[in-house]
Amino acid sequence: MQWVYLAIAIVTETIATSAMKAAEGFTRAIPSLVVVMGYGISFYFFSQTLKTLPVGMAYAIWSGVGLVLVTLAGWILYGQKLDAPALIGIALIGAGVVVMNVFSSTTQA
């Protein structure tokens, strides 16, 4: 179940972060509510994940996958463009998450 909890945490954090732009500094009620509820749900499920997964591994996956999903949401929802250095940087972060989880013993419980 820890992987399901982590997936829920990632998706709800992505929704909340994407809604933050639409909230316009918390001046719009519905997007602001989505931000607050999304982060609340995300942190709850992330805390459940940490009962069984090492914090370093869980956070690396959460932040790495979240970065890719938020970037994708920015592209789709807000028409934000990425240049080659930004794409390379995102790829390097993804590679770092993979290396940490596959090869490092520091992420073991």
Protein Blocks (a to p, Z undefined) as FASTA:
>chain_A
ZZmmmmmmmmmmmmmmmmmmmnnoolafklmmmmmmmmmmmmmmmmmmmmmpcfklmmmm
mmmmmmmmmmmmmmmmnopacdfklmmmmmmmmmmmmmmmmmpmklpZZ
